[in-house]
Amino acid sequence: MKETQLMTFSVSQTNAQQEFTRFFYPIYVGVDIGADFHVATCITPEQFRDGKWRRAKTMKFNADSSGISEFLSALQSVQEHLGLKPIDFFVLMEPTGGHYSFLLQQVLLNAGYSLHMVENASVKKFREETLGIQEKSDAIDARTMAYMGWHKSLHPDMRSVRLASPASLSQSIFRTLIRDRWLLTTTLTRRKNQVQQLFRITHPDLKRAFKKLSNPSVLRLVLKYPTALDMKDLSEDEIRAAIVKSGAKSIARKAATELVKILPNTVALPLVHVVDRQNWLIQEALRLQESLERIDENIHELLHGSVEKGTAAHPYTQLLYSLPVMSDGWACTLIAVIGDIQRFSTYKEFKKYLGVSAENKQSGTSVKGARQTFSGVRDTRRILFQMAIILIAKKAGANVFEAYYARLVERQMPKRKAIGHMCGKVAKIIYSVLKSGHAYDARKHAAACGIPWIEQYNEKPLNVDVDPFEDEAKMLAGISDGSDDLEDDEE
């Protein structure tokens, strides 16, 4: 048997089903994705019925042009031998490793194969709990995924296997950008904190002149004058000119006046090694800040489109921005996590995936009330809590959500629990808006909630600063610093 042969040709298959409306496929393909190579298998329904699928032949091929072409040739061989078409193949794989699977996805889609994705944690769970197989290998996972496709054909309404559409190029980029942005933000915050610690030695009086020492303009000023002793003999006009050049023109006069008063009495220490470390930390922070700004520009272009580059806005952008409050960061994260809204059957499933559904607290046969679920994507849970807090605080103006929250509190519901309900309500509205393709309508929302209508509900603020509410949102969502990750805790 040839190494590039995917299966043993000893089956007879009738192609009685229609091409696009069938319930069963002649061939089920499972592909285990790796960084350097992939492993695939082709299995027929007869092999699933007689148990031979456990020993089905697998093919290992490199994750490059040559290897993928070899895999396509093997699929073509199966196709020609059985008289099938690409649409007759049910291909299932994981979206492992971000971009690792993307090239193969697009090649198979362009070739016309029926490609589906399965959530990352589902293969392990299905293999161990449904099939009872504890052993783990690439070949076993490839066969397991083929079996999951067969299982889904037999039991389309069962949720033990939840299929997802292959990620589009834009969704893949969204996921990558939002991860990169989070990592950059985390590293930048750390660098700024380290610099501010060193300021206690080199520039102990800067806090008298500037409210926020981590501001890029302050960092650029200190990069030019590493210690207070370097500024001690400057005149007020020279200090003001330096502050203006660093980018803080609006407060230059006031800051310069304050610094001229206190610099003659400074007790700063010109420690060489401390100054050297301070300089490279500032340079690193400014570089990270610049990279973060470029990522934000890319996110904005992906969301809203670019006339210069000839790119269109994402179809979900306008719908998400119809809500009372939204930001590019939120929209990017939501689109990256949700992908295609059609893969969710109900809003309850959607809420659970986003991490804001309620679940029973149970011990044995005793149910002790309900609590917020610990499953779902933590980053979207943080966003929904942040959005709920802003809506409640009326930072986005008068809105139906705030009136709904006030009614819950009037009914003696604890405020923290009411905020959790608000998150679920926001998730439900997002699901409805994306699923229907219609923008958020505050009047319809008020009518559905039984809330008296006022015209202020239609008014939206131009800009809302969402950052000040992030820490409180993390606390309410049960997220500690450094724990955000788009892939962690997904179902």
N, C-alpha and C positions, 0 to 999 in steps of 0.2 A: 504494500500500500504506500502511495506517495506521501511524503511529509506534508505537502501542501494540500492534500485532500482532506476536506473537513468532515466527511461522513462516509460510512459504508453504504454503497448503493444497492440495497436489497429490499426496496419498498415499492409498493404500487400505490399510486395516488390519483384519485379522480379530482378534477378541478370543477366541482359543481357549483361552488358559491360564486357570487358576484364579486368583482374585483375590489370595490370600495365599501361594500356593506356586509361583508362576511363576518361570521362570528368565530370561525376557526381558520387557521392558516395551515398550509401544507408543511411549512418549515418554520421552526422557532430557533432563533439565533441568540446566544448569550455572549457578550463581550466583556471581559474583565480588563479594565484600563490600568495601565502602568505608565511610569515616566519614560522608560526606555523601550518597553515592549508591551504588546497586548496579547491576550489569550482569548480565542473564540471557539465556539462549537455550534454545530447545526444538528438539530434533533427533530424527528418527525413525531406526530401524535401517536403512531403505533409503538414507538420506543418508550413513550411515557406510559402507555397502557400496560406493556409487558415488563416494565421495570428495567429495560436495557439502557435507559437514559443515563444511569449512574456510571456506565462504562463507555459513554459516547466519546468518540474521538475528538481531540481538541487540536487546535493549530496555534502555534506561537509565532508571532510576526513582529518585526521591529516597528517602532512608532516613527517611521520616516517614510519618504515617498516610495522607496523600494518595497518596504514591508507592507504598506497599505495597498499598493498595487498588486502585490502577491495575494493579499487577502481578497481583494476584489476579483482576481482571476479564479480563486478557489470558489467564491460564491457563484461566479459565472459558470464554472464547471458543474456545480450542483444544479444550477438553473437549467442548463442545456440538457443534462442527463434526464431530468424529471419533466422537462417541457414546461417550465414555470416562467413567471415574469418576476421582476424585482419586487413588485407590490405583493407577491405571494409570500414574502419573507417577513416574519415578525421579529424585528431586531430590538433587543433590550440591552441597555448598558447603564452604568453609573456616570454621573457628571463629576467623576473623581478629579481632584487636583486642579480645579479651575479650567485652565486652557488645555490640559493634557488630552481631554477627550474631544475638544472642539473641532479639530481638523478632521478626525475620523467621522464625527457627526455630519459635518457639511459634505464630505465626500459621499457618504452613504445617502444622504438626502438628495444630493444632485444626481445620483445614480437611480433614484426612484424607489429606494427600499422603504418599508414601513418601519420607521425608527421611533422608539419610545425610550424615555428615561425613567429610572426608578430612584427614589431618594437614597442618600448615602447609607443610612443606618438600616434600611429595610432588608438588604440582602442578608446581612448577618443575622438579623432577627428571624427572617423567614427560614434560613438554613437551619438554625438551632431549634427554634420553637415549632415550626410547621413540619420540617423534614426530619428533625432529630439528628442532624449531622453536626457534630462538634468539630470535626477536622476542618482545617482551613488551608486552602491552596488556591492558586489562580485558576486551575482547571476546574476545581469544585465550584468556585464562585461563578465561573462561566456557565457551567451546567445548571447551577441553581437559578441563574437569571433566565435561562431558557425555560426552565420549569415554571418560573414565576409568570412568564408570558403565557404558557399553556394553562396555568391555574387561573389567570385572569380571563382567558377565553371561556373556561368552564364555568367560572363564577364571577361574572362581570360586576355584580352588585356587592360582592364582598370587599371589605376595605383592608384585608390583609395585604393586598398588593395595590399600592396607589401609584398610578403611572403619571408621568409629567411629560409635557412636550419638550423637545430639545430646545436648549437655550439659544435665543437669537444672538447675533453678534453684539447688538446693543446691550442686551441683558448681561452677557458675559463681561462686557466692558464696564457696565454699571457695578457689577459685583466686585470686579478687580479694583476699580477706582475708589469705591467706598471703603474697601479693606485698606488700600494704600493710604487713604485720607486718615483713617483712624490710627494707623501705625505712625504716620507723620505727626499727627496731633499729639499722640501720647509721648513721642520722643521729643517734640518741641516743648511741651509742657515741662518735661524733666530737665531739659537744657536751661530753660528760663529760670526754673527754681534753683538750679545750681549756680547760675550767674548771680541771682539775687542774694544768695548766701555769701558770695565773694564780695558783693557790694558793701557788706557790713565791715569789711576790712579796707577796701580800696576807695569806696565812695559812701561813707556812712551818712552823709547829709543829703543825698539825692532825693530821699523820700519827702524832704521838706519842700522840694520844688516840683516834683512830679507825683501824681497820684498812682500811676501804674508804671512801675519800674521795668516791667517786661515788655513795654511798648517798643516796637522796632526803632522808633526815633531816639529813644533813650539809649538803646543798645548801640546805635551808630555813633551817638555822642561819646559814649564811654570808650568805644573802639578808637576814637581819635584822641581822647584824653583818658588814659587807663586808670589814673588815680586822681583824687581831689587835689593833690599837690601839683599836678600838671595844669590845673585850672586856677590855682590860687592867685597867681599874679596877673590874670587876665582882667581887662576892664569890663564894665557892664555891656558896652556895645560889642565887644569881641565875643563875650559869652552869648549874647543874644544872636549874633550872626552865626555862631556855631550851632546853636539850637535850631535856628531857621534852616540851615543847611542840612541838618540831620532829619528834618521833616516835621518838626513841631512848631510851625509858624504861628498857629493860633494862640499858643501859650508862651511864646518865646519871651516877650517883654516881662511878664509876671514871673516866670521861672528865673530869668536872668537877674532880676531885682532881688529875688530871694537868695540866690546863690552868692551874689556879691556880698551880702550881709554875713553869711555863715562860713564861706570858704576861708577867710583869713584865720579863723580859729579851728580849722579842721585838724583832726588827730589821725587822719588816714595814714596807713603804713604802705610804703612802696616796696613790698616784698616781690622780688623778681619772679620767683616760681609761681606765686599766686597770680601775678599780672599775666604771665605767659598762659597759664591755664584759663584765666578769664578771657583772654583774647580769642583763643581757639573755640571756647564755648560760645562766645558771642558770634563768631564767624559761622559756626555750625548752626546756631539758632536762626541767624539771618538767611542762611541757605535753605534751611527747612521751611522758613516762612515763605520764601520765594517759590519753593516747590509746591507748597500748600496752595498758594494763590493760583499757580498754573493748573493744579488739579481742579480747583473750583471753577476755573474758566472752562476746562474740558467738560465738567459736569454740566455747567450752564449750557454749553453748546449741544450736548447730547439731549438735554431736556427740552430746550427751546428751539433748537435748530440753528443753522448759520447760513445766512444768505451768501456770504463770501465763499464758503466751502461747498455750498449747494446741498446741505443736509437738512432734512425735515425734522420738525419737532417730534418727540416721542408721542404716540397716540394717547398715553395716559397722563401726560403733563397737564394739559388744559383741564382735564377732569379733576385731578388732584388739587390744582390751584383754584378750583371753584369752591373748595371748602373755606370756612371762615379764616383759617390760618394755615399757611404752608410755607416751606422753605425748600431751597434746592437740595440741601443735605437730606432732609426728610424724604422728599420725592425720590431722590436717587436711591436711598436705602429701601424704600417701599417697593420700587420697581425692581430693584436687584433681587429682593427676597420673593416677591409675588411672581414675577415672570409673566406667565399667561394666566389671567384670572379664571379662564374657562376650566382649568384643571381642578378647581374647587367646586364641589357639588352643592354645598350649602354654606351659609354664612357662619354656622356653628363650627364647621370644619375649618373655615378661614380664620375665625377668631382663635381657635386652638393653635393653629399653625403660627399665628403672629404672637402667641403667648399671653393672651388676655382673656382666656375663657375661665370659667369657674369649674371646680371639681369637688366631689364630696370628700370630706375627711372621714375615713373609715378604718375601724379596727375590728377585725373579725367580721361579725355580722352587724356591728353597731355603727351607725352613721352619726357622726358628731358635728354636723353642719357642713358648710362649704368653705372653700378657700381658693385663692388664685392658683392656677396651674403652674407647675414648675417646668413644663415642657414648652416647646415652641422656640422661636428665634428671639434671643434676648435683646438684640439691637432694635427690633421693631417694637418690642414691649416697652423699651425705654422711650422711643419716639412717641408712642401712643400716650404714655403717662405724661410726657412733656407737653404734648398737644392738649391733653385734658386739663392740666394745671393752668396753661395760658388761657384756655377758654373760660375756665372757672374764674380766673382773676380778671376777666374782661379786658385783658391786654389786646385782644382782637376785637374789642367793642362788644356791644350787646349782641348776644347770640342765643339760639335755641338751646344749645347744649348747656349753657349756664343756667337757663331757666329750668331745664330738666334736672340738673344737679340740685338746685335750690329746692325743688319739690321733693327730691329724695331725702334731703336733710330735714325738711319740715316733717317728714314722716318718721323722724327719730332714727334714721339710718346713720350709723357712724360715718364721719366724714371720709375716713380712709377707704371704707367699703364703698361709699358713694363714688369716690374717684375711680375705683376699680370698675364700677358699673359704667361710668362715663367712658372709660377706655374701650369697654365692649361696645358701647353705643357708637363711638367714633369708628371702630373697626367695621361694624355693621353698615354704617353709612358709606365707608370707603368701598366695601364689597358691593353694595347696591349701585353706587355711582359707576364703578368700573365694569360691573356685570351688564348693566343696562346701556352704558355708553352715553348716558345723559348727565349733564352737570348737576351739581348739588343745588337743590331748590329749598331755600330756607322756609318758604311759605308751606310747601308740602310737608316738610319735616315737622313744623309746628303743628299742622293739622293732624298728622299721624300721632303725635305725642299728646294731643289735647291741650296745647299751650296757646293762650291768647296771642294773637298776632300784633306786633308793633313794627312800624316801618324801619326802625333802627336795625332790625335783624338783617336787612338787605345791605347795610353799609359795611364795607370792609376797609380796614386800615391798609395803607400802602406798604409799610414796613413794620415788622415786629421783631425785636431782638429776642431770639429764642435761647441764646446761650446761658443767660442767668438762671434758667429753670432746669438746666441739665442735671446738676447735682441732686436737686430735690427729686427729680424724676427717677434717677438711678436708685435713690434710697427707697422710694415707694415701690419701684419695680423689683426690688430685691437684688440689685446688681451692684457688686463691689467694683471699685476702680480697677481697671486693667482686665476685666472679665469679658468685655464685649467681643463677640466674634460672630460673624454672619452664619457660620456653619455649625457652631456649637448648639446643642440642645434642639436641633431640628428633628422633627419626627420623620 
